Amino acid sequence: MELIRNESIRKQLYAFIKEKLNSGEIRRGEAINQKEILETLGISKTPFRDCMIQLEAEGIVSIIPCKGVVVRDRPFEELIELNEIAGSLESSALEAAFYSIRDNALEGMTSIVNEVSSMLDNDDTSMCYAKNIDFHMLMINECPNQALKAAVLKYRDLILDFPAKDLNINLKWERIFWREHKQMIDIIKDGDPKSLFNFSKYIHWGWEDKEEYFDELYLVKFGTMKKYMASRYERRF
């Protein structure tokens, strides 16, 4: 029962920190106010410490002697590597779930795409982030490999729950990504598992022609992603 209670507290803490980050009350690299959290959530120091150790293991915070718990400020290279891992894992999950997605999720996916397309026609991106999560979760939930599914969700959390900024990306990129969602639906209707894997990994999660998107997403100097890609290419030789 104690394990269950601690897991519940960890989820409370995770949600609390996420809310504070997304509202701008806690910034990446800043210390977490332990006293405020203990008072707000009504928990003791012991479960707080245990939960912070778990969050550190997940890469969300760092425990620094004499300073306390600090929200991790990930370097650009690490964020891109996390994106690469998340894309590879999700693409494998979609390949494994292909026929279940076709049977069980296609109608919901189509409904979401139609809804967002109507909003984008009016230059409205306000629901794109939430609907993107819904769209992908319809597919991920069909994955028969529970360990793979858990890994997908872990890495998606790392890149989506603690972004550099609000993930309502500009209209140009939203239109590109939602066109790709339509293409994914077409592949699920008429294609095969490997085609979905390739499109997901190399196009939807891919880097090519999306260098500016990653520069904007992670608030780095224009051209940073191109330089990173060039350095990766050079290391191959």
Buried (B, 14 or more C-beta within 10 A) or exposed (E): EEEEEBEEBBEBBBEBBBEBBBEEEBEEEEBBBBEEBBEEBEBEEEBBEBBBBBBBEBBBBBEEEEEBBBBBEBEBEEBBEBBBBBBBBBBBBBBBBBEBBBEBBBEBBBEBBEEBBEBBEEEEBEBBBEBBBBBBBBBBBBBEEEEBBEBBBBBBBBBBBBBBEEBEBEEEBBBBBBEBBBBBBEBBEEBEBEBBBBBBBEBBBBBEEBBBBBBBBBEBEEEBBBEBBEEEEEEEE
